[in-house]
Amino acid sequence: MTARLPVRKTYKLFVGGAFVRSESGRYDSKEGFNVPRGSRKDVRDAVGAGRKASGPWAARTSYNRGQILYRCAEALESRAADFHVPRSELDASIDVLVHYAGWTDKLQPVLGGINPVAAPFLSFSLPEPTGVVGILAPDSPPLLGLVAELAPVLAAGNTAVCVLSDEQPLPGLDLAEVLGIADVPGGVVNLLSGRRAELAPVLAGHHALNAVVDVSGDAELGAEIDRLASESVTRVRHARPTTSYEEAVRDPLSRLEAVTELKTAWHPVGA
């Protein structure tokens, strides 16, 4: 009896809830696997998918979004053996998802409120998601560095287009399989592997993007992102890579406020 050949895993991009090959057909060799090298077209497709999913995702109740984030943590726990990262990094990623799942129904009472005014009006503010958020993940840690930025983006009701680690994209691509079984609607999270220097400027300059979270640690690229984002008045948050659970939850409001808009309404009261 001849020995069977193992079926090697074929990594793909995660766009619109589907596992797709790069439009360019190009691949890079990473950690013994062929990893799709995303193109400009892939970025545009991902932003389009995020824009299409943005309205329905924001319209879901905060309780339901929290349930889905918690389900992501459950699914990541169940697939722990498939991730080739230190167990401490995996555990921290799971705990971050649980933490931000608990924030979904806290945003309105914490960020919103009634504003005192010296007039016969009632003024109140409500937090709303900013829309489609681009995330430039750090090279290390590849999983926690991504999840620490993705979780608050989703908790606030936004959709995400993520450019994964240049050096270690496999944990990010494996995360796509977790999202696929965690009730995350198609297009809410889009994961792109490739070369950050090629993909980031296209993402930051896209007219349909509402915010960018840059954790790449590349100062030159960061300056280019600022320039491109300024042309379309796109929010930008630069941050250092998160290396522990404690760092991810130390100041959650700064992460949530960066991807949240406040809508203020005025209503007359009295005679």
WOMODA-V539500 format. One line per field, one symbol per residue. phi: phi as a letter, one per 40 degrees, with the letter a starting at -180 (. if undefined). psi: psi as a letter, one per 30 degrees, with the letter a starting at -180 (. if undefined). burial: + if it has 9 or more other ideal C-beta (glycine too) atoms within 8 Angstrom, else -. A space follows every 10 residues. Layout:
BEGIN
phi=???
psi=???
burial=???
END
This chain:
BEGIN
phi=.ccccccccb cbcbbggbcb ccdcgcbbcb fgbcbdccbd cccccccccc cccccccccc cccccccccc ccccccccbd ccbcbddccc ccccccccdc cccdcbcccc ccicbcbcac bbbbbbcbcc hcbcbbccca cccccccccc dcccccgcbb bbccdccbcc dccccdcccc bbgccdgcbb bbcibdcccd cccccccccb abbbbcgccc cccccdcccc cbfccbbcac dcbacdccbc bcccccccbb bbbbbbbcbg c
psi=kkklkkjkkj klljkggljl lkefgllkjk hgljkkjlle eeeeeeeeee eefeeeeffl leeeeeeeee eeeeeeefge ffkilkeeee eeeeeeeeef effegfeefe fllkkkkilh lkklkkklkf bkkkkjllek keeeeeefee eeeeefgllk jkjlkeeife eeeefeeeef gggkkkfekk kklajefeee eeefgkfgkf lkjjgfgjee eeeeeeeeef fghkkkjkll kkfleeefge ieeeeeffgk kkkkkkkkla .
burial=---------- +++++++--+ -+-+--++-+ --+-+++++- -+++++++++ ++++--++-+ -+--++++++ ++++++--++ --+-+---++ ++++++++++ +++++-++-- ++-------- ++++++++++ ++++++++++ ++++++++++ ++++++++++ +++++--+++ ++++++++++ -+-++-++++ ++++-+-+++ ++++++--++ ++++++---- ++-+++-++- -+-++++-+- ++--+-++-- -+--++-+++ -+-+------ -
END
